[in-house]
Amino acid sequence: MVDIAERPTRLVTAPAVPDRVVPGRAGRLLGVGARVLHRTVAIAALAAIWEGAPRLGLVDRVFLPPLSEVLVAWWELLRTGQLAEHVGASLTRSLTGLGLAVLTAIPLGLLIGWYRPLAELLSPLLEVFRNTAALALLPVFVLILGLGETSKIALVLYACSWPILLNTIAGVKGVDPLLIRSARSMGLNHLRLFQKVILPAAVPTIFTGVRLAGAYSILVLVAAEMVGAKAGLGYLVNYAQYNFAISDMYSGIITISAIGLVVNQLLVALERRFSTWRVDVSAG
């Protein structure tokens, strides 16, 4: 027979429930791992298909080498310093053109979006040039500015200015009128209204234009470097294709994609830094 008086003692001395801090940390780690896996599964699948399709004879490996061979060629270009030279040349041109576009297009877009007479004056001119592709003007830039660095930077500047300019105008014009009326009812003058209401509300749309311009700065420059350049990723891809160095060609293409991804992520991080007041309403 079990003594009833012993039961409370046994309950008191029972093993304590394990601390939930460790499972919580493990859960967070698993959550991070799941997100990383979710974001990389498509890239991993593409890499597997790229590696397997040429080896299985599904595509001609002369025109599409396995990914492993491309990575070996990429490492060789990096080891010899050729890749660094081409990347440096492209980034210098691209970032210079993008920076000049940011410095010129954002102030102009703010002025056009804020002052209606200026918008009415420049609207026909903007409609004409916004529908003119940058690459269609490449011969014009080359004829006027030559084959040197100036024409390439000017082309990048032209291509990057339009998404920044148009998104800045849209951001200013898209501010909630209720915010403007509320600010004016509090006695804010035009300068303070612009500084405290218009500009912060337009920042997300402006950064959308900057992100688009970041992509354009790479794509347009690569096309420009295929004409009359002696260095740059576009030159590398074009030169490798003419000399049938297919692995080197794909190495240049991969590098272009990687640079575009890095630039976009940096701009996203910068946008979050200047838009900390925004509330994320997207579904998980």
Salt bridges, closest charged atoms under 4 A:
GLU6 OE1 - ARG10 NH2 3.16
GLU51 OE2 - ARG55 NE 2.54
GLU69 OE2 - ARG61 NH2 2.52
GLU76 OE2 - ARG79 NH2 2.54
GLU127 OE2 - ARG130 NH1 3.28
GLU149 OE1 - ARG93 NE 2.60
GLU225 OE2 - ARG93 NH1 2.65
GLU271 OE1 - ARG211 NH1 3.74
GLU271 OE2 - ARG278 NH1 3.52
